[in-house]
């Protein structure tokens, strides 16, 4: 009688062990299968890199897509006018969604950049577009709001070697420029860029943060 009772118990324990082992293998596979996107190092040597975090999620131009598209993934700085602009897109693949990534695009424009300093909040603008599950949501940085966190700091501006580097962070709110939801916002943090800009103020179309 005891043996008859022990055999089903052993079979049940063995089945539980196989299930746990399979689950662990599945979790390990999912972790290893997730892409590991990282921010570029905060350099000041004209490496042509850019990136930031959007609510803690990495936003860098996707390496596989390069910088070949004519209307996206660009950076330029005009030292005569003091104007800077960049457009970066993270084009997530289907498997990326399970890992927490989204399709995101950021447009950032600034003026009055003539030296190494922190640029005033009303001298730049930003729009971040996030496409979760096919529905696009657009968030705008609003310089007229008081008490929000925002920063654009030019750490290096070398007009001899044509290098401009800096960091940025800001809060952005969902809605149109005139009508927005104060309770629906995103936080852009740890933004950094390091470019060897073109003397003629044209677009830089290279991205060196790839392997």
Secondary structure, 3 states (H helix, E strand, C coil): CHHHHHHHHHHHHHHHHHHHHHHHHHHHHHHHHCCCCCCCCCCCCCCCEEEEEECCEEECCCHHHCCCCCCCCEEEEECCCCEEEEEEEECCCHHHHCCCCCEEEEEEEECCCCCCCEECHHHEEEEEEEEECCEEEEEECCCCCCCCCEEEEEEEEECCCCEEEEEEEEEEEEECCCCEEEEEEEEEEEEEEEEECCCCCCCECCCCCCC
